[in-house]
Amino acid sequence: MSYVPNTADERAAMLAKVGVASVDDLFANIPAALRLDRPLAIPPALGEMELQSHITRLAKKNQAASDAVCFLGGGAYDHFIPSVVDAIAGRSEFYTAYTPYQAEASQGTLQAVFEFQTLMCQLTGLEVANASLYEGGSAVAEAVLMALGITGRTGEVLIAESVHPEYRLTLSTFAANLNCKVRTLPTPDGFLNPDDVKAAVNDSTVAVIAQSPNFFGHLEEMQAIGEATKKVGAVFIASFDPILAGVLKRPGDYGADIAVAEGQGLGVPLGFGGPYLGILACRGDSDYVRKIPGRLVGQTTDRNGKRCWVLTLQTREQHIRREKATSNICTNQGLLALRSAVFLTALGPAGLRETAELCIRKAHYAAEVLEKIPGVSLRFKTAFAKEFTLKVPGNVPALLATLRTMGYHAGLPLGRWYPGLADCLSVAVTEQRTKTEIDGLATALSACL
């Protein structure tokens, strides 16, 4: 029997219902170059022993961040993970439990979610946090969906070009069939000029999105951007770095209505790109709380007067609200939220501050050393935190490939997302990098050039 047992008449009826003439039309938004128009070339089956050898050979082609000195960033960072994170998150009651949908969730699960939400509120300076989202990109998109519902507007969503390019692509995908347009505000100097925001917003603007530190590592004038946004009644969405919240002003403190972040740095391994953790927190106004995706856990007392936890709000659930659901996310990434809660609890405020300070100090030392190499310079002359953009001579991807053979993941080539920065790479420095490693990168880069 066919794996998809639909008759031709059934397929025609379904296509007619969604308003397209053929299956090809249904997938027209996927570029032709990415569509498979031939049968899969699947080789003959292998025995178990041969298959294990084959998979092992394939796995060895990967090079993990730990296989070289890592200066990679762009939303995924090589931060230290205390062993207590694995010890607690690896317990069977957490590690094997699928995130429950209903109110019969165990007290242990509910308490873990409550603790995570509390920590996120402390980290962001906002009143309410959910638990949680897939990663930073979907957090940005979900924040815009919130803004649409809160404002009731159908105008533009403005997003800075300095916001992570993959977050912008995710938002564009979400917004393709929504009653709003997404417009990118240029950042030729590596940051968003608040005057450009003032000139771009109007009474139909839905939201303004800025990221600080931004994709280039630079600090944005978030308070001024927020003031310009809120002056016209739009929602100010701020993307931030949770680690650097240890020293930088929190989103709630500079007026953000909604704060979003990639939480990978909070005790989640790099893992070749996932799974990661999306963070979202917002103001405590009823309009915001009722539009927040995911669920909220609250603290109360049971009939015996003992402290306990309860699923307080789940406005998004499609099994309750159907098409009126605020989101259709089907899991709250509970295990990763737990990891971040354990991580933050283990570090405490002083430990988080120390980690952030080490990142900043080491990044500035690295920039100073690397800029001394002939032909190498900082592309943007503005304040940065743990990440910066280097302009280098020659072919950047080829240069990075050579540096990998010398034992360094030296950075990200920016030409992939910004054609005007094809001669640049982004370098991130975390608390794990030592002076010896930074000096070693400078020596290797100098030798390559």
Buried (B, 14 or more C-beta within 10 A) or exposed (E): EEEEEEEEEEEEEEBEEEEBEEEEEBEEEEEEEEEEEEEEEEEEEEEEEEEEEEEEEEEEEEEEBEEBBBBBBBBBBBBEBEEEBBEBBEEEEBEEBEBBBEEEBEEEBBBBBBBBBBBBBBBBBBBBBBBBBBBBBBBBBBBBBBBBBBBEBEBBBBBBBBBBBBBBEBBBEBBEEBEBEBEBBEBEBBBBBBEBBBEBBEEBBBBBBBBBBBBBBBBBBBBBBBBBBBEBBBBBBBBBBBBBBBBBBBBBBBBBBBBBBBBBBBBBBBEEEBBBBBBBBBBEEEEBBEBBBBBBBEEEEEEEEEEBBBBBBBBBBBEEEEEEBBBEBEBBBBBBBBBBBBBBBBBEEEBBBBBBBBBBEBBBBBBEBBBEBEEBBBBBEBEBBBBBBBBBEEBBEEBBEBBBEBBBBBBBBBBEBBEEBEBBBBBBBBBBBEEEBBEBBBEBBBEBE
